[in-house]
């Protein structure tokens, strides 16, 4: 059974703004160190964090695909001795 979760419109706007800002700046790490402790529930920072996490996941996935592709290309090729 699906649960309907209502999100405040102001929260959603701030979250999306933070996500778009992080995407525009191409953030790899949070702007503030320990931002979870400083601003734990700020929707703009949560949006930025979401972008950073998705970027890390997509990078990891690309690396895994690259390794798999390289391993497939090497099968059957010997040293030719």
C-alpha positions, 0 to 999 in steps of 0.5 A: 500500500502506497503512503501519500506524503505531503510536502510543504510547497515552500520546502519543495521550492527551496529543495529544488533551488538547492538542487539546481544550484548544486547542478549549476555549480557542479558541486562535488562536495558540500559548500559547508563542512559539517553542514548536517550539524550546522543546518540539519533541516535546511531544504536548500542544503538538503537539495544540494546534498541530494545532487552531490549524492546522485553525482557520486552514485552515477560516477561509481556506476560509470566506473563499474560499467567501464571495468566490465567493458574492459574485462569483456574486451580482454577475454580470449586474448592471451599473451600470444606465446 
